[in-house]
Amino acid sequence: MIQLERFAFNTFMVNTYVLYDETKEAVIVDAACYESFEKQGLADFIQDAGLRIVRHILTHCHIDHILGSQFVFEKYGILPEFHRAGLPFLTEAKSIAINFGLTLDGVPEPGGFIEDGEVINFGKCSLSVLYTPGHADGSVCFYSSADGFVITGDVLFRDTIGRTDLPSGDFDSLMESIKTKLFTLPEDTVVYPGHGPETSIGYEMVNNPFIK
């Protein structure tokens, strides 16, 4: 069974998730820690729980979600993995950061590219990759059928959806991703988004005002 720990990091309050099981192998999703105390908090949790980080996977490569990528690389020797379509965001990360008044110590090279339908294994658990563009090229969600949850990045939130007014955003593509990749999951699937509180697929199908 997957255990999930959530942290809200940086001024954008990005949800960073640490997933692990009884083997103590762990995966970080969207290391967004920016301030030194945020990095220390993440490292302290990992150490106190006795975890061994084996992968760092990104829902997408927007700057607010990758601010801790260099820290994870330096601390654990783990490079970020993401969908290939998100590579331009990583390539331009330093200049994008400057536009937001942020400073990046470095931007690690990709450790590999993940694809739609791929299964990410760690410990005795697995996550399925769902390619869900619309908010940004390269956006993916990570679904655990065994544990009944999906990590949606900035695709779907409680009562709202991801922005589509940023580079490579497209409303129609986002709607297609939500309806064909997320709303086909069981209604009791818990949604862990990139910002804000969790929700469920069933709740969003009925109550999300952006879904028609």
Stockholm file with secondary structure:
# STOCKHOLM 1.0

chainA/1-212         MIQLERFAFNTFMVNTYVLYDETKEAVIVDAACYESFEKQGLADFIQDAGLRIVRHILTHCHIDHILGSQFVFEKYGILPEFHRAGLPFLTEAKSIAINFGLTLDGVPEPGGFIEDGEVINFGKCSLSVLYTPGHADGSVCFYSSADGFVITGDVLFRDTIGRTDLPSGDFDSLMESIKTKLFTLPEDTVVYPGHGPETSIGYEMVNNPFIK
#=GR chainA/1-212 SS CCEEEEEEETTTTEEEEEEECTTCEEEEECCCCCSHHHHHHHHHHHHHTTCEEEEEECSCCCGGGSTTHHHHHHHHCCCEEECGGGHHHHHTHHHHHHHTTCCCSCCCCCSEECCTTCEEEETTEEEEEEECCSSSTTCEEEEETTTTEEEEETSEETTEECCCSSTTCCHHHHHHHIIIIITTSCTTCEEEESBSCCEEHHHHHHHCTTCC
#=GC SS_cons         CCEEEEEEETTTTEEEEEEECTTCEEEEECCCCCSHHHHHHHHHHHHHTTCEEEEEECSCCCGGGSTTHHHHHHHHCCCEEECGGGHHHHHTHHHHHHHTTCCCSCCCCCSEECCTTCEEEETTEEEEEEECCSSSTTCEEEEETTTTEEEEETSEETTEECCCSSTTCCHHHHHHHIIIIITTSCTTCEEEESBSCCEEHHHHHHHCTTCC
//
